[in-house]
Amino acid sequence: MRRAGPEKGTWLRPWAIAALAAATVFLGVACGGSDSPRASAPPAVVSVAEPVPQAVPPLVSLPADDAPHADATTEWWYYNGHLRAEDGTRYGFHYVVFQVRMGELIANLAHVAVTDSQEHVYATGQRSAFARATPTEQPGFAFDLSGWRMEGYDGSDRLAAGAQGYAFNLELSAVKPPVLHTGAGVVGFGAGTNSYYYSRTRMQAQGTLGVAGRELPVEGTAWFDHQWGVFTTQVLGWDWFALQLHDGSDVMLTRVRGGDGSPLGAYGTWVGADGVARFLTAQEFEVSPGGAWRSEASGAAYPVEWSVRIPGYGVDVAITPVVEASEFDATPTTRNRYWEGEVGVTGSHGGEGFVELVGYAPPATGR
């Protein structure tokens, strides 16, 4: 299968850069217009409030779908992780590459953050690269944004990036099978908006982390998400939880809101220690926000404490941030701000995770 990738050495003029940046999916705004039936599956296939009917076959094929999709207007490859150094220090990170397509033009937009719990620091960085699409036979994905690298195929991945005095170089390997969310790997948000979505919810990570000129051997766990599709013009907000529990279970929970703040639905996935996944409907879990943190930069108030209950699995936990001030100012690349933070899990289950909050900050203005 031939897939369209960026053509090396073909850089775009400023007008194209501005057009692609304005189309970024992380703002919840993307382009329609594809004729691909696979990329625009009917909303009736699945909604955020219902599991996929058993008669619907999986719509994601792995490892082939690790690679970029020429029939998707918006796509991202996302990691978060928890790293431990030999001296006992602990660090978190998230690293994501968004790919936005407008015809033959491609924008790759990368965000990186490192959480240093010892210094109570949230360090961030972002980069962009713009090119023209060209077909490629390369399996999996491989991105290089001025030395920031992300590459992977079939659960064997490599990451190299950094921000503000921190730099990681990691090898990741999946220890559980990939999970197709909703069972078929397709999630619909209404109004003709659908996406394909799978995760590798537990990966082993090892490598090095540079901290203030020192290079520390590190190891830990990571989480990988890959999502893509053709989106109608619609602003969305969401609260997303990725939790890795100490008993070996993993949990993904998502609550989606429309542009006016109204709830569009909620869904989740429970992944047992044995790797067996089960869809969670909105009625099978509860997420209750507690304390909030207000950003001086954006004025947004983000909930940063939560109680989560999943009665069917005996889960009743409190989730608290490692660093409250974990707002990512992405206005130079994706023209928005969001909260993306490392969290701890206590209560009936111990664990760690990440929470992503989108749609709380006002959109960026200006050019």
N, C-alpha and C positions, 0 to 999 in steps of 0.2 A: 504494500500500500504506500503510495507516495503522499507525503505530507508537506505542507508549505512551511518552511522555516525562514529565518532571516537571511538575506543575502549579504555575505560579508563584504564590508567596504562600501556599501551603498547607503550613505547617510542622507537624511531628509532635510529639506529646507525648513525654515522656521514656521511657515504656514502649516506644513504637514505636522510638525511637532505639536503645535497648538491644537490642531484638530484632533489628533490622537489622544492627547492628554485630556481634552474635554470629554472624550468618549469613555473614560475609564469606568469599569464596572464597580469599583469600590465605592463610588458615589451612589451606586444603585442606578446609574444611567448608562445604557448601552444601546447598540444599534440593532435594528431588525433587518429584515430583507433577505435572509438566506432562504433558498428553496430546498434545503436539505431536510427530508422528513425526520432524519435521526436527530438533527440538531434542534428541531422545533417540535418535539413530541406533543401530542394533544394533551391539554390540561387534564383531561379525564383519566389519564394514566395514573396519576398520583397527585395528592395535595399534601400540604404540610400537616394536615390533620388526620390522614388515613394511611394505613399500610398499603403496599402494592398488592392487588389481588393475586392469588397464587397462580392464576392462569397467565399472568404477564411474565414472559421470560426475562432474564437479566438483560439489561440494555447497555451494560458496560462489559467490555471484553479485555481481560488483562493477561499478559502485560502490554498488549498492543496499545491500549488506551492510556498508558503512561505518557505517550508522545503528544506533542501539540496537535490540535485539530484545526484543519483548514476551514471547516464548516462552522466553526465557533467564532463569534465576534468577541467574546470575553472568556478568559481562562486564567486560572492561577494554580501555582504549585506552592504549597505552604508547609513550613515546619515550625514546631516549637520543641523545646527540650530543656532538660534539667541536668546540669553537669556538676560533678564532684571532683575536686582536686585532691591530690595525695595529702596536702596539708590540712584537709578538712573544710576548706572554703567551698562555697556553693554558688552556682551561677545559673541563670536562666537565659534563654534566647528565643527569639522568633525571627524567621527569615522567610520572605515570600517574594515571588516573582509574579507579577501580573502581566498578562499578554493581551493587548487590545488590537483588533484588526479592523481596518477600514479598506475593503477591497484588497489591493496589493500591498498596502502599507501596514507595518507592524510596529507597535511600541512595546518594549519590555521595560517594566517599571519595578524596581526592587526596593524593599523596605527591610531593614535590619534593626533589631533592638537587643541589647544585652542588659540583664538585670544582675546587679552586684548587691547581694543582700548584706554583705559585710559593710560596705560603704553607703548603703541605701541609695544607690545610683541607678538610674534608668538611662542608658546611653543609646542614642538612635542615629541612624544614617539612612540615606536613600540615594539611588542612582537611576538614570534613564538611558536607554539606547533605542534608536529608531532606525529602521531599515525597510527594505522591500522584501516581500516574501518570495521564496524560491523553493521548488519541490526538493525534498530530501528523503533518502532511504534510511536515515539513521534511526535506530530504535531508541526508545526512551526519550529523554529530554536532556539538553545541555545548554546552559546559559553562561556567558562570560561578560559581565558589565564592568569593564576597566579593572579586571582582577578579582572582582567578586564572582565566584563560581558556584554553580548548582548543577549537578548532573545525577541522573539516576535511571534505573531500569530494573523492574522486577524485584524491588525491595532491597537493592544494593546501591547505596547512594553516597555521594560525596558533597560536602559543603565547605566553602571557604569565603568568609566575609568578616566585616567588623565595623566598629563605630566608636569614635571618641576615646581612643586609647585601648580598646578591647578588640581582639581579633581571634576568630576560631577557625580551625581546620579540622574537619571531622569526617570520619567514615561511619556510615549507618547501615545496619542490616536488620531486616524485619524478623521478629520472633513470633509473629502471629500472621495468619492469612489476611489478605486485604478484605475490607468490609464494604459491601455495597449498601449504602444507606437506603432505607425503605425496602430493601430486598432486591429491587431491580436496578438500583443505582441512579434513579431519576427522581428529582424533587420538583414539584410545580408550586409556584407561589400565586397562582391566579393571574388574570388579565393576560393570558397567553405566555406567561413567563415560566420557563422551565430550565432546569440545569441538571447536569450529570455529576454525580458526587460519590466518591469513595475515599476511604482512609486506610492507612496502615497505622493502627492505633498504638502500637508498641514496637519501637525499634531500639536496638542497642546502639549506643553512640560511644565512640572513643576517638581520641586525637589530642589536640593541644588547644589551649586558650592563652592568648597573650594578654597580660594585664600589666599596664604601666611599665612596659619594657621587659617584663619577665614572661617566660613561656612555661606554662603549667601543663603537665600531662593531666588529662581529664577523662572521665567516663560517666555514663549516665544513660538516660532514656530519652527518646524523642517520639514525636507524633507527626504524621504526614497526612495532608489533605490535598486532594486534586479535584477541582470543580471547573466546569465549563458549560457553555451553551450559547444560545441566541436569545437575547433579552429584548423585550419591548421597552420603550422609554418609560421608566418607572423608578421612583426613588423608594428605596427600601431601608429599613433599619432592622437590626437584629442584636440579640444577646446570645452568645455562643459559648458553650462550656465544653472543654476537653479535659477529662479527669482520668488519671491513672492511679488506681487504688492499690494499696499495699498488699491486698490479697490476690493481686494479679488480674483483677477485672478492670475494664476501661469503660468510660461512659462519655457519649456525645449527646448534648442537649442543645436545641436551638429554639428560640422564640422569635418570630418574624413579625415586623410591623410595617404598615403602609406608610406612604409619605406624610399622611396626616396624623401619624402616631397610632392609628387604630390597629388592633391585633389582627394578623392574617392567619395565625395558627402557630402550632408548636409541634415538634416531633423530636425523637431521640433514638439512640441505638445503645443497647447494652451488649458488651462483648465480655464473655466469661473468660476466666483464666485459661480455659481450654481452647479459646479462639472462636467459639460458637457465638454468633451474633443474633440478636433479636430486636426487632423494631419496637419502639415505645411510642404509643399514641400520647396526645396531650393529656388524656385522662389518667395516664399511668405515672405521672410525675408532677411534682410541685416545685416551683422556684419562687422564693419570696425574698425580695431585696430588703436590705437593712440600711446601714449607714452609707452616706454618700461623700464623695470628694469633689470639690469644685475646682476647676482649672482656672487659674488667673489669666492664662493666655487666651482661651476661647470663651470663658464664662460658662461652659457646660458643667452640669452637675451629673456625675456618673455614680450609679450605685456600685459600691466596692465591698459590700458584705452581703452574703446571701445564705439562706438556709435552703437546702435541697432535700426533698424526700422522694424516694422511689419505693413505695410500700411493697411491691411485688418481690423486691430483692433485699428487703430489710435495711435500706439505706436511709439514714436520717443524719445529715452532716451539715456542718458550718463551713463556709468557704470564705477565706480572708486573703487579702492581697499581701504579697511580699513587699512591694513598694506601691503605696497608694498613687503617687504621682507618675502614672504609667500612660499618660496621654501621648500618642504619636502624632506629631504635627507633620502631616504629609502634604501640606499645601504646595510645596515646590513640584511634586510629581502627580499625585492623584487628586489634588485640590480639595482635601478634606482633613479632618482630624478625627481620631478614634482612640479608644482606650484598649490597650492590648497588654495584659499583665499576667505575670506568674502568680499563682495562688497556692495556698496550703489547704488541705482538707482534714478536718477533725470531726470526731463524733463516733457514730456507729462504725465507720470505716476511716482509716487514715489514708492519706495520699497526697498527691500534688497534681497540678494542672495549670491550664491557662484559660483565661476568659477574654472574650473579644466583645466590645460594645460599640456598635455603629449606629449613627443617626441621632446622637445626643447633642453634638456640636453643630452650630449653624454652618451652612456651606460657605466656602471661601468666596470672597468677592474680588473683583478686579481681574487683571489679565496677567 
